[in-house]
Amino acid sequence: MPDRRTRDAVAQAAPLHAAKEAAGVRTGGKAGGSADPLVGELRRAGLLPALVLHLLARDRSYGNQLMDRVAEMTGGLVSVNPNTMYPLLRDLEARGLIAGEWEHPERRSRRFYRRTAEGAAEYERLAATLRPRLEDVARAVALLRAELRL
């Protein structure tokens, strides 16, 4: 059984996926959380943060609601689970791109988020990065539909 120092060091270490990403390691083509050729590249380009920042520009929202809205907005093409959404929300909040507040501050309940001015600027940056990639995907789908006569 590991001693206390070892357990403490492991507990404080970065998650394996974060450590691999920081080291530039790609495993099995699944970097960025998706091996899907249509969505994987978009995820790596910042699709999920852009979607969250876009949705929070309209109205404040909480994590589960954002997951549902992303799935609805993308017709189910992009699905997000809590193990992805909540770390993303904590990261965006730590970077000052969103601000969160508890629904009931005296007890932990739903945490509602809103986009900040810094988040609006980051959204514009991400949109500029995503735009050509989305256009490439749309062009590829159009070519497939034409070729298959769909």
ROSE-4610 file (N, C-alpha, C; in Angstrom, 1 decimal, always signed):
// ROSE-4610
residu = [M/M/M/P/P/P/D/D/D/R/R/R/R/R/R/T/T/T/R/R/R/D/D/D/A/A/A/V/V/V/A/A/A/Q/Q/Q/A/A/A/A/A/A/P/P/P/L/L/L/H/H/H/A/A/A/A/A/A/K/K/K/E/E/E/A/A/A/A/A/A/G/G/G/V/V/V/R/R/R/T/T/T/G/G/G/G/G/G/K/K/K/A/A/A/G/G/G/G/G/G/S/S/S/A/A/A/D/D/D/P/P/P/L/L/L/V/V/V/G/G/G/E/E/E/L/L/L/R/R/R/R/R/R/A/A/A/G/G/G/L/L/L/L/L/L/P/P/P/A/A/A/L/L/L/V/V/V/L/L/L/H/H/H/L/L/L/L/L/L/A/A/A/R/R/R/D/D/D/R/R/R/S/S/S/Y/Y/Y/G/G/G/N/N/N/Q/Q/Q/L/L/L/M/M/M/D/D/D/R/R/R/V/V/V/A/A/A/E/E/E/M/M/M/T/T/T/G/G/G/G/G/G/L/L/L/V/V/V/S/S/S/V/V/V/N/N/N/P/P/P/N/N/N/T/T/T/M/M/M/Y/Y/Y/P/P/P/L/L/L/L/L/L/R/R/R/D/D/D/L/L/L/E/E/E/A/A/A/R/R/R/G/G/G/L/L/L/I/I/I/A/A/A/G/G/G/E/E/E/W/W/W/E/E/E/H/H/H/P/P/P/E/E/E/R/R/R/R/R/R/S/S/S/R/R/R/R/R/R/F/F/F/Y/Y/Y/R/R/R/R/R/R/T/T/T/A/A/A/E/E/E/G/G/G/A/A/A/A/A/A/E/E/E/Y/Y/Y/E/E/E/R/R/R/L/L/L/A/A/A/A/A/A/T/T/T/L/L/L/R/R/R/P/P/P/R/R/R/L/L/L/E/E/E/D/D/D/V/V/V/A/A/A/R/R/R/A/A/A/V/V/V/A/A/A/L/L/L/L/L/L/R/R/R/A/A/A/E/E/E/L/L/L/R/R/R/L/L/L]
num = [1/1/1/2/2/2/3/3/3/4/4/4/5/5/5/6/6/6/7/7/7/8/8/8/9/9/9/10/10/10/11/11/11/12/12/12/13/13/13/14/14/14/15/15/15/16/16/16/17/17/17/18/18/18/19/19/19/20/20/20/21/21/21/22/22/22/23/23/23/24/24/24/25/25/25/26/26/26/27/27/27/28/28/28/29/29/29/30/30/30/31/31/31/32/32/32/33/33/33/34/34/34/35/35/35/36/36/36/37/37/37/38/38/38/39/39/39/40/40/40/41/41/41/42/42/42/43/43/43/44/44/44/45/45/45/46/46/46/47/47/47/48/48/48/49/49/49/50/50/50/51/51/51/52/52/52/53/53/53/54/54/54/55/55/55/56/56/56/57/57/57/58/58/58/59/59/59/60/60/60/61/61/61/62/62/62/63/63/63/64/64/64/65/65/65/66/66/66/67/67/67/68/68/68/69/69/69/70/70/70/71/71/71/72/72/72/73/73/73/74/74/74/75/75/75/76/76/76/77/77/77/78/78/78/79/79/79/80/80/80/81/81/81/82/82/82/83/83/83/84/84/84/85/85/85/86/86/86/87/87/87/88/88/88/89/89/89/90/90/90/91/91/91/92/92/92/93/93/93/94/94/94/95/95/95/96/96/96/97/97/97/98/98/98/99/99/99/100/100/100/101/101/101/102/102/102/103/103/103/104/104/104/105/105/105/106/106/106/107/107/107/108/108/108/109/109/109/110/110/110/111/111/111/112/112/112/113/113/113/114/114/114/115/115/115/116/116/116/117/117/117/118/118/118/119/119/119/120/120/120/121/121/121/122/122/122/123/123/123/124/124/124/125/125/125/126/126/126/127/127/127/128/128/128/129/129/129/130/130/130/131/131/131/132/132/132/133/133/133/134/134/134/135/135/135/136/136/136/137/137/137/138/138/138/139/139/139/140/140/140/141/141/141/142/142/142/143/143/143/144/144/144/145/145/145/146/146/146/147/147/147/148/148/148/149/149/149/150/150/150]
x = [+0.9/+0.0/+0.9/+0.6/+1.4/+1.4/+2.5/+2.5/+1.7/+1.5/+0.7/+1.2/+2.6/+3.2/+2.9/+2.9/+2.6/+1.2/+0.3/-1.2/-1.4/-0.8/-1.0/-0.5/+0.7/+1.2/+0.3/-0.2/-1.1/-2.4/-2.9/-4.1/-4.0/-2.8/-2.5/-2.1/-1.8/-1.3/-2.4/-2.0/-3.0/-3.6/-4.9/-5.5/-4.7/-4.7/-3.9/-4.1/-5.3/-5.6/-4.9/-5.0/-4.4/-2.8/-2.3/-0.8/-0.4/-1.1/-0.8/-0.9/-2.0/-2.2/-1.0/-0.6/+0.4/+1.7/+1.9/+3.1/+3.0/+1.9/+1.7/+1.5/+1.1/+0.9/-0.5/-0.6/-1.9/-2.0/-3.1/-3.3/-4.5/-4.2/-5.3/-6.1/-5.6/-6.4/-7.5/-7.5/-8.6/-8.3/-7.3/-6.9/-8.1/-8.4/-9.6/-10.9/-10.9/-12.1/-13.0/-12.6/-13.4/-12.6/-12.8/-12.2/-13.0/-14.2/-15.1/-14.4/-14.2/-13.5/-14.3/-15.6/-16.3/-16.3/-16.4/-16.5/-15.2/-14.3/-13.1/-12.2/-12.0/-11.2/-11.8/-13.2/-13.9/-13.7/-13.8/-13.6/-12.2/-11.2/-9.8/-9.6/-10.4/-10.3/-11.1/-11.8/-12.5/-14.0/-14.6/-16.0/-16.8/-16.5/-17.3/-17.2/-16.0/-16.0/-16.7/-16.7/-17.4/-18.9/-19.4/-20.8/-21.3/-20.5/-20.8/-20.9/-19.8/-19.8/-20.9/-21.2/-22.3/-23.6/-23.9/-25.2/-25.3/-24.1/-24.2/-24.3/-24.2/-24.4/-25.8/-26.7/-28.1/-28.7/-28.3/-29.0/-28.1/-28.2/-27.4/-28.0/-27.1/-27.5/-26.6/-27.0/-26.3/-25.8/-24.9/-24.2/-25.1/-26.1/-27.0/-27.8/-28.2/-29.0/-28.1/-26.8/-25.9/-25.7/-25.6/-25.4/-26.6/-27.8/-29.0/-29.1/-28.7/-28.8/-27.8/-26.6/-25.5/-26.1/-26.6/-27.1/-28.3/-29.1/-30.3/-29.8/-28.9/-28.4/-27.7/-27.0/-26.2/-26.9/-28.2/-29.0/-28.4/-27.8/-27.2/-25.8/-25.3/-24.0/-22.9/-23.1/-22.2/-22.9/-22.4/-23.0/-21.9/-22.3/-21.4/-21.8/-20.9/-21.2/-20.7/-21.2/-20.8/-19.3/-18.6/-17.1/-16.4/-17.1/-16.5/-17.0/-18.3/-18.9/-18.4/-18.4/-18.1/-16.6/-15.7/-14.3/-14.1/-14.9/-14.8/-15.3/-16.5/-17.1/-16.1/-15.5/-14.5/-13.3/-12.9/-11.7/-12.1/-13.3/-13.7/-13.9/-14.4/-14.6/-13.2/-12.3/-11.0/-10.3/-10.5/-9.9/-10.6/-11.7/-12.5/-13.4/-13.6/-14.5/-15.9/-16.2/-17.6/-17.6/-18.7/-18.9/-20.0/-19.8/-20.8/-21.3/-22.5/-23.1/-24.1/-24.1/-25.0/-26.5/-27.4/-28.8/-29.2/-28.8/-29.0/-27.7/-27.1/-25.8/-25.5/-26.6/-26.4/-26.2/-26.5/-26.3/-25.9/-25.1/-24.7/-25.9/-26.3/-27.4/-26.9/-27.8/-27.3/-26.4/-25.4/-24.5/-24.8/-25.3/-25.6/-24.4/-24.2/-23.1/-23.6/-22.8/-23.0/-21.7/-21.7/-20.5/-20.0/-18.7/-18.2/-17.7/-17.2/-16.7/-15.5/-14.6/-13.5/-14.0/-15.1/-15.7/-16.2/-16.7/-17.2/-16.0/-14.9/-13.7/-13.1/-13.1/-12.7/-13.6/-14.9/-15.8/-15.5/-15.2/-14.9/-13.6/-12.6/-11.4/-11.7/-12.4/-12.8/-13.6/-14.5/-15.4/-14.5/-13.5/-12.6/-11.8/-11.5/-10.7/-11.6/-12.9/-13.8/-14.4/-14.6/-15.3/-14.8/-13.4/-13.0/-13.1/-13.0/-13.2/-14.6/-15.6/-17.0/-17.3/-16.7/-16.9/-16.4/-15.2/-14.7/-15.6/-16.2/-17.1/-18.3/-18.9/-20.1/-19.8/-18.6/-18.2/-18.1/-17.5/-17.3/-18.7/-19.6/-20.9/-21.7/-21.6/-22.2/-21.7/-20.4/-19.8/-20.3/-20.4/-20.9/-22.3/-23.1/-24.6/-24.7/-23.9/-24.0/-23.5/-22.4/-21.9/-22.9/-23.5/-24.5/-25.9/-26.1/-27.4/-28.4/-28.0/-29.0/-29.6]
y = [-1.2/+0.0/+1.2/+2.2/+3.5/+4.2/+4.9/+5.7/+7.0/+7.8/+9.0/+10.0/+10.2/+11.2/+10.8/+9.5/+9.1/+9.3/+9.0/+9.2/+10.7/+11.5/+13.0/+13.5/+13.0/+13.5/+13.0/+11.8/+11.4/+12.2/+12.5/+13.2/+14.6/+15.2/+16.6/+16.6/+15.5/+15.4/+15.8/+16.2/+16.5/+15.2/+15.3/+14.1/+13.6/+12.3/+11.7/+12.4/+12.7/+13.3/+14.7/+15.4/+16.8/+16.7/+15.7/+15.5/+15.1/+14.3/+13.9/+15.0/+15.8/+17.0/+18.0/+18.2/+19.2/+18.7/+17.4/+16.8/+16.6/+16.9/+16.8/+15.3/+14.4/+13.0/+12.8/+12.2/+11.8/+10.3/+9.8/+8.4/+7.9/+7.0/+6.4/+7.4/+8.5/+9.5/+10.1/+10.0/+10.5/+11.8/+12.5/+13.7/+14.7/+15.4/+16.3/+15.7/+14.4/+13.8/+13.1/+13.1/+12.5/+12.0/+10.8/+10.2/+10.4/+11.0/+11.3/+12.3/+12.0/+12.9/+14.2/+14.2/+15.5/+16.4/+15.8/+16.6/+16.7/+15.7/+15.7/+16.9/+17.3/+18.5/+19.7/+19.8/+21.0/+21.1/+19.9/+19.9/+20.4/+20.0/+20.4/+21.9/+22.4/+23.8/+24.7/+24.1/+24.9/+25.0/+24.0/+24.0/+24.1/+23.3/+23.2/+24.6/+25.1/+26.4/+27.5/+27.4/+28.4/+28.3/+27.0/+26.8/+27.3/+27.0/+27.5/+29.0/+29.6/+31.1/+31.7/+31.1/+31.5/+31.4/+30.3/+30.1/+31.0/+31.3/+32.2/+33.6/+34.0/+35.4/+35.7/+34.7/+34.9/+35.0/+34.1/+34.1/+33.2/+33.5/+32.7/+31.2/+30.3/+28.9/+28.1/+26.9/+25.9/+24.7/+23.9/+22.9/+21.9/+21.3/+20.3/+21.0/+22.2/+22.9/+23.2/+23.5/+23.7/+22.5/+21.3/+20.1/+19.8/+20.0/+19.8/+20.7/+22.0/+23.0/+22.7/+22.2/+21.9/+20.7/+19.7/+18.5/+19.0/+19.8/+20.3/+21.2/+22.1/+23.0/+22.3/+21.2/+20.4/+19.2/+19.1/+18.0/+16.7/+16.7/+15.4/+15.1/+15.8/+15.6/+15.7/+16.7/+16.9/+16.6/+15.7/+15.4/+15.6/+16.1/+16.4/+15.7/+15.2/+14.6/+15.4/+15.2/+16.0/+16.0/+14.9/+14.8/+15.7/+16.2/+17.2/+18.6/+18.7/+20.1/+20.8/+20.1/+20.8/+21.2/+20.4/+20.9/+22.1/+22.0/+23.2/+24.4/+24.3/+25.5/+26.0/+25.2/+25.6/+26.3/+25.8/+26.4/+27.8/+27.9/+29.1/+30.2/+29.7/+30.6/+31.1/+30.2/+30.5/+31.5/+31.4/+32.3/+33.6/+33.8/+35.0/+35.2/+34.1/+34.2/+34.0/+33.4/+33.3/+33.6/+34.0/+34.2/+33.3/+32.7/+31.8/+32.3/+31.9/+32.2/+31.1/+30.8/+29.7/+30.2/+29.4/+29.7/+30.1/+29.3/+29.5/+29.6/+30.8/+31.0/+30.3/+30.1/+29.5/+28.0/+27.4/+26.0/+25.7/+24.7/+24.3/+23.8/+24.5/+24.2/+24.3/+24.7/+24.9/+26.1/+26.0/+27.1/+27.7/+28.9/+29.6/+30.4/+30.4/+31.0/+32.1/+33.1/+34.1/+34.5/+35.0/+35.3/+36.7/+36.9/+38.2/+38.9/+40.1/+40.8/+40.1/+39.5/+38.7/+37.5/+36.9/+35.8/+36.1/+37.3/+37.8/+37.9/+38.4/+38.5/+37.1/+36.2/+34.9/+34.2/+34.4/+33.8/+34.3/+35.6/+36.1/+35.4/+35.2/+34.6/+33.1/+32.4/+31.0/+30.9/+31.8/+31.8/+32.0/+32.9/+33.1/+31.8/+31.1/+29.8/+28.7/+28.7/+27.6/+27.9/+29.1/+29.4/+28.6/+28.7/+27.9/+26.4/+25.9/+24.5/+24.1/+24.9/+24.6/+24.6/+25.6/+25.7/+24.5/+24.0/+22.7/+21.6/+21.4/+20.3/+20.5/+21.7/+21.9/+21.6/+21.9/+21.7/+20.1/+19.4/+18.0/+17.3/+17.7/+17.1/+17.4/+18.6/+18.9/+18.0/+17.8/+17.0/+15.5/+15.0/+13.7/+13.6/+14.5/+14.5/+14.5/+15.3/+15.4/+14.1/+13.5/+12.3/+11.1/+11.1/+10.0/+10.3/+11.5/+12.0/+11.9/+12.5/+12.5/+13.9]
z = [+0.0/+0.0/+0.0/-0.9/-0.9/+0.4/+0.7/+1.9/+1.6/+2.7/+2.6/+1.6/+1.6/+0.7/-0.8/-1.1/-2.4/-2.8/-1.8/-2.1/-2.3/-1.5/-1.6/-2.9/-3.3/-4.6/-5.8/-5.7/-6.8/-6.8/-5.6/-5.5/-6.1/-6.0/-6.5/-7.9/-8.5/-9.9/-10.9/-12.0/-13.1/-13.5/-14.0/-14.6/-15.7/-16.0/-17.1/-18.4/-18.8/-20.1/-20.1/-19.0/-19.0/-19.1/-18.4/-18.5/-19.9/-20.5/-21.9/-22.9/-22.7/-23.6/-23.4/-22.2/-21.9/-22.5/-22.6/-23.1/-24.7/-25.2/-26.7/-27.1/-26.2/-26.6/-27.1/-28.3/-28.8/-28.8/-28.2/-28.1/-28.9/-29.8/-30.6/-31.4/-31.8/-32.5/-31.8/-30.4/-29.7/-28.9/-29.3/-28.7/-28.8/-27.8/-27.8/-27.5/-27.2/-26.7/-27.8/-29.0/-30.1/-31.2/-31.6/-32.8/-34.0/-33.9/-35.0/-35.9/-37.1/-38.0/-38.3/-38.2/-38.4/-37.2/-36.0/-34.8/-34.0/-34.2/-33.4/-33.6/-34.9/-35.2/-34.7/-34.8/-34.2/-32.7/-32.0/-30.6/-30.2/-31.0/-30.7/-31.0/-31.9/-32.2/-31.3/-30.3/-29.3/-29.4/-30.1/-30.3/-29.0/-28.1/-26.8/-26.0/-25.8/-25.1/-25.9/-27.3/-28.1/-27.9/-27.9/-27.7/-26.4/-25.3/-24.0/-23.9/-24.4/-24.4/-25.2/-26.3/-27.1/-26.4/-25.8/-25.0/-23.8/-23.2/-22.0/-22.4/-23.6/-24.0/-24.0/-24.3/-24.3/-22.9/-22.1/-20.7/-19.8/-18.5/-17.6/-17.6/-17.3/-17.3/-16.4/-16.1/-15.3/-16.1/-15.5/-16.3/-17.0/-16.3/-17.0/-18.1/-17.9/-18.9/-20.1/-19.9/-21.0/-21.8/-21.1/-21.8/-22.7/-22.2/-23.0/-24.1/-23.9/-25.0/-26.1/-25.7/-26.7/-27.6/-26.9/-27.7/-28.6/-28.1/-28.9/-30.1/-29.8/-30.8/-31.9/-31.6/-32.6/-33.2/-32.8/-33.3/-32.8/-31.7/-31.1/-31.6/-32.6/-33.1/-32.1/-31.2/-30.1/-28.8/-28.1/-26.8/-25.8/-24.6/-23.5/-22.3/-21.6/-20.3/-19.2/-17.9/-16.8/-16.6/-16.9/-16.7/-17.7/-18.7/-19.6/-19.3/-19.1/-18.9/-17.6/-16.5/-15.2/-15.1/-15.5/-15.6/-16.5/-17.7/-18.6/-17.9/-17.2/-16.6/-15.5/-14.7/-13.7/-14.4/-15.5/-16.2/-16.8/-17.4/-18.0/-16.9/-15.7/-14.6/-14.0/-13.9/-13.4/-14.3/-15.6/-16.6/-16.7/-16.0/-16.0/-17.2/-17.9/-19.1/-18.8/-17.7/-17.2/-15.7/-15.2/-13.7/-13.2/-12.1/-11.6/-10.2/-10.0/-8.6/-8.3/-7.0/-6.6/-6.6/-6.9/-6.9/-5.5/-4.5/-3.1/-2.4/-2.2/-1.7/-0.4/+0.4/+1.8/+1.7/+0.6/+0.4/-1.0/-1.2/-2.6/-3.4/-4.4/-5.2/-6.7/-7.6/-8.9/-9.0/-9.8/-10.0/-11.4/-11.4/-12.7/-13.2/-14.5/-15.1/-16.1/-16.2/-17.3/-17.9/-19.1/-19.8/-19.4/-19.3/-19.0/-20.2/-20.1/-21.3/-21.8/-20.9/-21.4/-22.1/-21.7/-22.4/-23.8/-23.9/-25.2/-26.2/-25.7/-26.6/-26.9/-26.0/-26.2/-27.2/-27.1/-28.1/-29.5/-29.7/-31.0/-31.5/-30.7/-31.1/-31.5/-30.7/-31.0/-32.3/-32.5/-33.7/-34.9/-34.8/-36.0/-36.3/-35.3/-35.4/-36.0/-35.5/-35.9/-37.3/-37.7/-38.9/-40.1/-40.4/-41.6/-41.5/-40.2/-40.0/-40.3/-39.8/-40.0/-41.5/-42.2/-43.6/-44.4/-43.9/-44.5/-44.3/-43.1/-42.8/-43.7/-43.8/-44.6/-46.1/-46.6/-47.9/-48.2/-47.2/-47.3/-47.3/-46.5/-46.4/-47.7/-48.2/-49.5/-50.6/-50.7/-51.7/-51.5/-50.3/-50.1/-50.5/-50.2/-50.6/-52.1/-52.7/-54.2/-54.8/-54.3/-54.9/-54.7/-53.5/-53.2/-53.6/-54.2/-54.7/-53.6/-52.4/-51.3/-51.1]
